[in-house]
């Protein structure tokens, strides 16, 4: 018997349900990771690295956070348009969790997509105007264009769609470094900037995202097949995709292992231990799970683990911050 005065949560607080649906629609955890990555690169990587040479951050706080906002808005818009073009496959892969056509009409999705991209372009224009380099805003414009073509065409192609997403993910840490470098070159007559760490994170983001996208393609095999997509698992088969994904995982582990050796030779036991326990070991587990996976649920576990590994990689910047701020 229902108690008097009680109403289901959806009826009692519809505004909370609307917020929850919207956050789920734009995939807020992924957006949060993007913002966290950019903030960590700025405050845990660039700032202590520059401080070693008595240089302060040259890009202002407002300018930096506007850059973060523009990136997050474009990514959110990309998630929207991906769902817009992916309705048929999502009906199989997501079932009742499909948003387009159920929670949001196609017209609403398109209006939100244009509004988010429009605001991102305005912000990109402003931060490019700050340094008098108008061509910088082309990065955001090209990213939005690639996300459109990814969702409408590239996603259904083998390898190309995965590489597009991996490339765009790699731009997240790279953009933070590029904008700081440009501000330094503009404001200082003599400056020093080492891109090594930034390039390292750019490569790490590219490889981990590529791996995760291939795992997701295996997870979404049935829906993608019903939608007429031609992803790598559909074209070459899941067994081949497993082997290829594992090879990329192996290459990533070799690269991390080489970095571990350099850290050990430099006497940085903390970094070497961090890499071994929180990067290399999880990568090995990910390879084993991927090879053994047979169901969408097991592939989803592998995809989730790849996110955890990426987060561990981001948090390693705290170790870099400690090493640079408190050298032995």
N, C-alpha and C positions, 0 to 999 in steps of 0.2 A: 504494500500500500504506500502511495506517495505521500510524503508529509505535506501538510498545508503550508503554503508560502514558498515551497521549494520549486525551483525551475532548473532545467538542465543548463550547464555552463554556456552553451551556444546561444540560448535565449536570454540568459541573465546578463552576460557581458558580451554582446555582439561585437563591440569595438575591439576587445582583446582578441577575439577570433579573427577579425579582419587584419589586425596587426600580425598575428601569428601566420596567417595565410600569406600575407605579403612578404614577410621575412623568409618564409619557406620558398616562395616563388623566386625571389632574387638570389637564393642560396647564400644566406647571410654568413654561415661559417667560412665559406670560401672567400668572401669579401673581407671578413675580419682577418683572415690569414694574410691577404694581400696588404692590408693596412699595417698589420703587425710587421710584415717583412720590410716594408719601406721605413717604418719607424726604427726598427732594429738596425737596419743598414745605416741610417743617419746617426743615431745616438750611441749605438754600441760598436760600430765599425768606423765610420768616417770621423766622428768627433774625436775619439781618443787617438786615432791614427794621425789626424792633423795636429792634435795637441802636442804630440811628441816633437813636432817641429815648430811649436809656438804659433800655430795658425788656428784661428777659430772658424766655425762654420760661417760661410758667406751667404748662403741662401737663407732669407728670413723665415721665421716660423710661419707666418701667414702664407707666404709663397709655397713653402713645403707642404703644409696641410691642404692647401688648395690643389697642389699636384696630386696628393693622395686621393682627395675627393674626386678629381677628374678621372683617375684610374679606376676607382671603385664604381663610379657612375657608369663608365663605359663597360666594365665587366658585368654589372647588374643588367644593363641593357642587352648585353650579349646573351646572358642567361634567359632573358625574356624572349628574345627573337629565336633562340634555339628551341625553346618550348613551343613557340608559335609555329615553326616549320616542322616540328617533330611530333605532332599530335598523334599520327597513326602509329608510329613506333612506341610512343609512350603509353598508348592504350594497352599494349601487350606487356611492356616492361614495367610500368608503374601502376597499372590498373586504376583503382579509385583515387590514387594520389595525383592523377593528371589535373592540372590547374586550368589550362586553356580550354574554353568551351564549357567548363563546369563552374569554376569560381570566377573566372574573368572571361569576358567575351573577346573575340579576336580583335574587335575595334578598340576595346580598352587596352589590350596588350600593345597594339601598335601605337596608340597615343602615348602610353607610358614609355615605350621604347624611344619614340622621337623626343619626348620631353627630357628624358635622362641623357640622351646623346647631345641634345641641344645645349643643356646646361653644362655638360662636360666640355663642349667645344668653346663656349663662352669663357669658361675658366682657363682652358688651354690657351686661348687668345690672350688673356690677361697676363698669365705667367710667362708667355713668350714675349709679350710687349715689354715686360719688366727688364729683360736683358737685350731688347732690340734684336731678337732673332725670330722673325715671324715663321720661318720654316719649321721651328720646333713644334708648333701646334699640329703639323702634319703627322706627327707620331700618333696623337690621339685619333685624328681623322682616319689614318690608315688602319689603326687597330680596330676601330668601329667597322670599317669596311671589310676587313678580314673576318671579323666575327659574323657579319651578315652573310658573306659568301661561304663561310664555314658551315653555318646552319642551313643554308639553302642549297649548297652544292658539295663543298669539300668534305663534309662529314660523311657522305655516302661513298667516298672514294677510299681505296686502300692506302694507308700510310700518310697521304697528303693531309687529311683532316687532323690526324694525330700530331703531325709535325707543326701545323699551324697553331694549334692550342699550346704546344710545348714552347714554340717561339714566343708567343704572346705572354706566357707565364714567365719566361726568361727575361722579358723586358721590365718586369716589375722591380727587381733589385737593380737592374742596369740603369733605368731611368733616374733612380735616386742618385746614383753616382754621377751620371752625366750632367744633371742639373746643378749639382754642387760644383762640379768641375767648371762648368760654364760661368757660374757666379764668381768663382775664384779667379778665373782668367780675366773676368771683366773688372773686378774690384782691386786686385792685387798686382803690383808690378812684378814682384818675385813671389812665386808660390811653388808648392810641392804637392803632388797628388799621385798616389800609387793605386793603380786600378786592379792590382793582382787579386785582392780579396773580392772585389766586386765581380770581376770576371769569373772567379771561382764559384761564387753563389749563382751567377747567371747560368753557368754550365750545370750546376747541381739542380737548379730549378728546371732547366730544359730536360735533362735526363729523367728526373723523377716524374715530371708531368707526362713525358712521352710513355714511360712505363705504365703509369696509371691509366692513361687513355687507351692503351692496348688492352689492359685488363678490363676496363669498362666495356670495350667493344665485345670482349668474350662474354661478359656478364649480360649484355644486351642483345645477344645473338638472335634470339627468337623474334624480338620486336623489330630489329633491323632487317631481318630476313623478310618479315611480313610487309615491311615498308618498301621493299625493293632496293635496299642499300647494298653496296658492294664493298663492305669493310674488309680488312685483312682476314678476320676469322671466316667470313663468308666466302671470300675468294680463294684463300689457301687452306682453310680448315683450322679448327681450334688447336689440334696437335702442333701444327707448324707455328701458329701464333704463340703458343706456349714456349716453344723452343726459342723463337726469335726474341720474345720478351725476356726470357732467361739469359740470353746472350747479352742483351743490353744491360740487364741487371749485373751480369758478370763484369762487363766493361766498367760499370759504375763502381763496383767493389774494388776493381784493380786500381782505378784512379784514386779512390779514397785510401786504399792501402798504401799507395805511393806517398800520399800526403801524410799518412800516419808515420811512415818511415822518416820523412823529413822532420816531423815534429819530435820524434824520438831522438834523432841525431842532434837536434837543437836543444835537447834537454827538457822539452815540454811534455812531461809525463801526463799532465792533466788532459791536454788535448788528445794525446794518443789513447788514453783510457776512454775518454768520451767517444771518440770515433769507433773504438773497438766494441763498446757495450751498447751505444745508442744509435749507431749508424750501420756498421758492418754486420753485427749480429742480426739486427732486424732485417737488413737486406737479404741475408742468407735465409732467414725464416720466410721472408716474402717469396723468394725464389722457390722454396720447397712447397709453400701453400699454392703458388701459381701452377706449378707442375702437377700437383695432386688434385687441383680443383676440377670438379665435374658439373656442379650445379651453379645457377646464378647466385645463390646464397653464399657459396664458397668463394666465388669470384668477388662478391661484394666484400667479404672479409679481407681478401687480398687488397682490394681498392682502399678500404679503410686503413689498413696497415701502411700502405704507401703514403697516405696523408699524415699518419703519425710520424713516419720517418722524415717527411718533409718538415714537420713542425720541430722535430729534434734537430734537424739541420739549421733551422732558423734560430733556435734557442742556443746553438753553439756560439752565436755572436756574443752571448753573455760571457763566455770563456775568453773570447778575443778581447772584449772590453776589460775584463779583469787583468789579463796579461799585459795589455798596453797601459792601463791606468796604474797598476801596481806591479811593475817589473821587479823580478827578484834581484 
